[in-house]
Amino acid sequence: MKASIFVLFITALLLCRAPTALSVTCNPVELSSCAGAILTAAPPTAGCCAKLKEQRPCFCQYKQNPNLKGYINSDNSKKVAKSCGVPIPTC
């Protein structure tokens, strides 16, 4: 009985310490697979869509960067995001 309580206690401790979400490293270079779709209006690739979904938490940061703002706010970027099912947040 004591052994099973101990195992439950250790399991609960481990679950509490487990990371709940993976943090995303905001790096606009990660979106390079989307460059063709954004710059030429070509359809986005599956890799592009995956990176957009991964980098979505960074969009507000990118929108605040004067060097990236134009790309994030462009009509083609919005089309690519929509094609990938990734909403662009209002910041």
C-alpha positions, 0 to 999 in steps of 0.5 A: 500500500505504501509503495503504491502511494509513493509511486503515485506521489512521485508520478504527480511530482513528475507531472507537475514539473513537466513542461506544459508548452514548448517555447518558440524561438522568434527568428524571422529566418525560420519563415524563409520557406514562405519567401516565394509565396509572399514575394511572388504570390505563389501557393505556400508549401506545406513547409511554409505553413508549418513554419507559419503555425510554429512562428505565429506567437512571434507575429506581433514582435515581427509587426513591431520591427520596422524591417519586417512590418511591411512583409507581415502586413502585405497582402500576399502575407495575409493570403499565405496565412489564410491559405495555411489557416493561420490567423494573423493577430491584431496587435 
